[in-house]
Amino acid sequence: MSDDLPFHARFAGLDWSADVPLDQFDPVPLGNASAITVRRQAAPGLPDPIRKVGRATIGAAGVRFDCDDEVSFEMCGGNSIGWIQGPDWSGRLPVSFFSSVAAITLAWRGMLPLHASTVVLHGKAWLIAGSPGAGKSTLTAELLGAGARLLADDLTPLSPGPQPLAWRGRPAMRLHPDTCATIAQAAPAEPTGDERGKLLVRPAARAEDQGWPIGGILLLGSAIGTGHGAAETAMAYGSILFRPRILSALPGHPHLRKALLELARSVPMALVPQVWQFDPASRSARLDQTLKAIARLDAK
């Protein structure tokens, strides 16, 4: 138990405890022993760094992730994250903690973090993947309007294996205002400071906190995966790994490669067009095409 840490949350099927609010995860009362603890530490202390990839410095025992002058994080062993306050510390954990740092921590623990939004429909998880700006969140919101429930937005945690399971991600989505209006919301939308004007929205339709079998992956706006060769298939599934350069440099990267190959063998993928148009007719046609793709994958 982490009785000295006042903030408790669930993410990726795991209990997290912290000395600062975990406001982009699902809050829960303290009940179980925390799998991951988050605490302030006085100074950097990552021993024996091996290499640097972007903002991440990777060592044999953990990873440091730097957020400019705001804050740095040191993840050790997949179960402990220390945060070191910088001169521009705002008092709140930045978005990068709930995305990059969380993904690195999960990968270190043997999970598979994917850059995908996920809904639950017909008792299965359906992943919506694609490059930034391809329309993952927009299509996810449209599926919520057709009876699906949100499991994760942008970062989807999987437990790998011959029958992989998808777990709950963050409870909120970043959506354009016109898309916000199309879904039922559990709380009023909040501004994000996003230069595109996106809002932070918590959909009312949430999937239960459990591992869900995966029905398939919908890949938006990409020619990758249109062939049938082993190399092209591996490239298609590898393209949706979250922060691939960093995760591929971790000491456990052979495990990640194996997990991606197992995913390619067990989970089918379909291509769907990138989201370009937002008028009602385009939304209706896109939703119909997506539901037909889900039906085809579900029949395999």
PyMOL commands that set and color helices and strands:
alter all, ss='L'
color gray80, all
select helices_A, chain A and resi 95-108+136-144+177-180+230-238+244-247+253-266+280-298
alter helices_A, ss='H'
color red, helices_A
select strands_A, chain A and resi 7-11+14-18+26-27+36-40+49-53+56-59+62-67+71-76+80-85+112-121+124-130+149-152+155-159+165-166+173-175+185-191+199-203+212-220+269-272
alter strands_A, ss='S'
color yellow, strands_A
deselect
rebuild
show_as cartoon
